[in-house]
Amino acid sequence: MVISFFGHADFDFRIIKKENLVTLLEELTENKKVDFYLGGYGRFDNFAKECCEEYCKKHSNAKRFFITPYIGCYLETRKSDLESSYDEILYPPIENVPRKYAILKRNEWIIIKSDVVIFFVERAFGGANAALEFAKRKKKKAINLYTMFAK
């Protein structure tokens, strides 16, 4: 099972407790093998990574993947940090995509590979909202934490 995460870079950590997301992850996975696909940019991504770390402490059948939109110098400058924070680093097959579209295409690749996509989207614009709309078009199981916890 693959679970991925998308949310606003300016996410407010006070809105959702980590325990709430960890509990949701446990309900979704039912103790099955799970790979968490994480983007590593912004506050929501950091929140999701911390929740996945908590989940992984209790479940040995889980792994955290950093899915990078870029390769080369960008990745090399962050590699030691990333290797200590994630179990693996993956680069999707987007090498021919212009750099300005790399994050968009990486996000689409993540969604296509995911069984469940967890969002925190409270406004109808930006990258997180675009990812949510793409997940809906692909008929993925999409959970918006904003509608569950923040409204």
N, C-alpha and C positions, 0 to 999 in steps of 0.2 A: 504494500500500500504506500502511495506517495501523498503526502500532505504538504501544501505550500501556503505561503502567507504574503499578503499585499496590504499595505496601509499607508496612511499619510505620514510624510516625513516629520511633520510637526505634531504627531500624536501626543496626547496628554496621558502620561503614565497613571494618573490618579483615576482615570475613568474605569478601568478594568483591573481587578486584582489578578495577579499571576495564578493564584489557585483556581480561579474560574476557568482560565484557558487550559491549564493542565488537566483539570477535571474533564473539560470538553474533549481534549485529546484522548484521554483514557476511555471515554465513552465511544468515541469514533473508532478507535483502533481495536477495542475489545481484546487487548493483549496480543494482537497480530504483529508480525514484522512490519516496521514502518520506516520510511525514509522521509526526512523533513527537508524540503527544498527551500532555502533561504537566500534572500537577496543581499542583505548586509548593508543597506543604506537607510539612514533616517531612524527616527525614534521607534516607529512601529516595528521595523525590522529587528531592532535591538530588543524590544520587548518580546517579540516572537522567539528570538534566539534564546533568551533567558528562560522562557517557558519550556522550550524544547530541551534545554539543559536540565531543567528540573525533571522533566519526563524521563530523560535518558538515565538519570541517577537511579530511578526505580525500575527501569525496563531495559534489559541488556539487548533486546532485539530491535533497538532503534538507532538510527544514524542521522547526523546532521551534515547536510551538503551545502556548501557555498556555491551558488551558481553565478559564475562571473560573466558579465557581458563583454569584457575586454581581455585581451591576452597581451603578452609582451611586457613592456616597461611598467605599465600600470599594475599588472598583476605581480611582477617581481618586487615592486616596492612594498607591497602589502603581504607578500607570501608568508613570511614567518609569523606575522600576526594571525593571518587566516588559518594557517596550519595548526596553531595552538587553540583556535576557537571552534573549528569544525573538524569533522571526521574525514571529509574529502572535499576537494575543489573540483568542480566540473565546468567545462567550457562547452556550451551547446554548439551545434554545427551552424554557426552564423558568421563564419570568417569572411564571407563576401558581402556582408551587410555594411553599408556606410556607418561610420562611427556614431553619427547623430541618431541613428535608428537602432543602435545595438541594444540599449536597455529595453525598448519596446519589443524587439524580436526575441530577446532573452526571456522576457515576461510571457510572451505568447508560447514559446517553447515549454516553459515551466508549466503553464496551464494545461497545455496539451498532454503533458506527461503525468499530470496530477489526477488522483482519484477524488480528492477533496481539496478545495481552495478556501482558505480562511482569510477574510478581509476585515479591515476596519475602514469603512468608507462612509463619511458623513456629508460629503458635498459632491455635486454632480460635475466635477471637472478634475483634471489632473491625471497623473499616471495610475494611481490606485483605482480611480473610477473607470479609466479605460480598460484596466485589467479585469475589473468586475464585469463590465459589459462584454468583453471578449469571452470570459468564462460562461456567461449566460448564453451567448451565441453558440458556444461549443457544448452546451447542455451539461456542464460540469456541476457537481454538487458544490454549491457556493454558499458559504455561511458568512453573513455580515455581522461581526461582533457589535457594531454600532447599534443595530436594530435590537440586539439581544440585551445589551447592558447599559447603553448610554442614553437611550430615549426616555 
